[in-house]
Amino acid sequence: MQFIKNLVRDEAGATAIEYGLIAALIAVAAITAMTSLGNNLSGTFTTIGDKMESAEGAGG
């Protein structure tokens, strides 16, 4: 019975769980930001490629 009481009072596991949740939140935020940045870069490079193709066709 004393072992169970000690487990209930022990907060070291709770701290590890909190750190895990913070790390997971940071990971989700980073993935979201990188996905958004990737989509923006993809659109930018597509626009640049289209303009280069049209310039090549006009000059050729």
Helices and strands as residue ranges (DSSP letters): H 2-9, H 12-59
